Amino acid sequence: MDYARGDVIYAPHAFSRSLGVLLTGSVEVTKGELLVSCLTRGEIFGAAALFNAEEDYATTLTARGPCRVVFFPQELMARLIETCPRLAMAYVTYLSGRIRFLSRRLEDVLAGGAERRLEQYLAARAAEEGPLLDCPATQLARRLNVSRASLYRAFEALEAQGVIRREGKTVLLCRHLERN
């Protein structure tokens, strides 16, 4: 399937019980206002829709630009897992990685003050998209669950430490942030 920028691929009430593989482009994964991750070419999504009876999907996936996705329906995945032990093991490995990723994201969300939350967010974005952030402050404050005033103070502190440089509404990372 092909998607254009802004197209919703999966949403809580609009999804298929399929495993998706992103062939081209990138996809933003959000939970409400919280940015969970950005998927790029070759990454998998939809595991939360497979093999469970929940009526809602856990997140919203939105195309960040033109992208192409191939879907593997649950029935096909079940047959492949039954007949191909290597695929079954690869899928379990993938699920284990997702659990660890989500655990780290939860730690990020629960991290201390605004400065720490911003630091964690910038580190995650840098790992996914490179050392550039171009996001409205109001939206970023909501994603980090901090006030705009706290967000601005956090930006000032990180800039004073030489971690970031601001150019208008664009934020550049000057040095790599380590994720804990």
N, C-alpha and C positions, 0 to 999 in steps of 0.2 A: 504494500500500500504506500502511496505517496501522500505526503502532508506538506502544507504550506506554513509559513511563519504564523504562529498564533493558533494553529489548529490544535484542538484538544484531542489527544490520542486515547488517553484513559482518564476517566473521572469517577468519583465515587459511585454514581448511578449509571455510568455509561462505559462499559468495558466488556471484554470477552474473556472467557476462561482459556487463555492462550499465553504462551511464552513468546515474547517479542524479542527480535534481534534487530538492533539499529544498524542498517547497512550504510547509510550516509546521513550526514547532518548531525545535529545535536538536539537534545530534549531536556527541558527543565522539569525536575520533579519537585512538587511542592505539597505541603500539608497545611492547608489554610494559607496563612501569610509566610510560613516558614519555608525557606528554600532547603530542601533535603539534599539534593545533588543535581548535577548536570551530567547527563549521559552523552557519550560520544560514540563514534563509529565502532561497531563490534560489541558494544555492551548489550546486556540482556535486561529485560524488565518483564513484569507480569507474574513473577513467582507467587506473589500474594494472591493472585486470582486462581491459581491452580490448586486442585485437590483440597478445596474447602468449600463450605456451603454458605459462606458469608454473602449477604446481598449487596454489600458496598465494597468498593475497592479502597485501599488504604490511602492513596495519594492521587494527585492530579498530574498527568504528564502532558506537557505542552511543547509543541515544536518551536524551537528557537529560530528556525529558518527552514528552508526546504529540506525535507528528509524523507528517507525511504525505510520502511520496516517490513520484515517478513515475520509472519505469525505462525506458530506451531500449536494447533489446538490441543486441548487437554487429552483427548482420546489418542491422538498420535503420540504425545509425550508419554502417556501411560504404556503404550505398546513398545516404544523405544526403550523405556526404562526397564520393562520386563525382559526384553530380548537382548539388550546390549549392556552388560555389566559396566563397561568402561564409561558409557554415557551416564549410567546411574551414579557412579562414583563421582564423575565430573559435576553432576547436578547437586549432589550432596556437598561437595566442596564449595560450589558456588553459594549454596544456601548458608553454609557456615561462614563464608566471607561476608555475606549480607548481614548476618546476625552481629558480627564484630563491627561492621561499618555502622549499623544502626545504634549499637551500644556507644560507639565513639560520638555519634551525632547527638545522642541523648546527653552525654557528658558535656558536649559543647553548649547545648541549650541550657543546661543547669549550671554552667560555669559561673564563677563569681560575678563581679561588676561589669559595667558596660565596656571598660577597656579590655578585659579578658575575653568577653564575648566577641567584641570586634576583632581582636587578635585571632581568635579561633576561626571566625568566619573568613577573614582574609587569608589565613593559611589554607583553609579548605578550598576557597575559590582559586588561589594561586596554583594549587595542585591540579585542579580541574581545568582551568582556563588560562593560566599564566598570570603574570604580575600586574593585572589591570582590573580596576573596579569602576564601573560607570553605572551607578544605581541611585535613584532619588533618595535623599536622606529620610524622608517620611516613610518610604517603603522599607528601607534598611532598618530603621528604628523599630518598625513593627516586626520585621523578621527576627530581630535580636531581642525583642521584648524589653526595650529600654525607651526612655523618653528621648526626644530629639536633642534636648539640652545635654543629657548624659552622653549621647552619641557624639555630639560636637566636642565635648570635653575629652572623650576617648580619642577622637581623631587628633586633637591638639597634642595630647600626651604622646601618641605614637609618632607624630610628626617631630616633636621635640626630641624623641629618642632616636630619630633617624631611620625609623622602620618604614615610614611612608613619606610620599611627597604628593601634595595636592596641587592640581592644576585646574582651577575652576571647579567643575563638578566631577572631574575625573581624579581618581586616586591611583597612584602608582606605588607598587611595593619596591622599596629600595634594597631590601635584603630579605632573604627567605625566612619565613617564620616557621619554627619547628612546632609540630603538633605533639601534644603530650598524650 
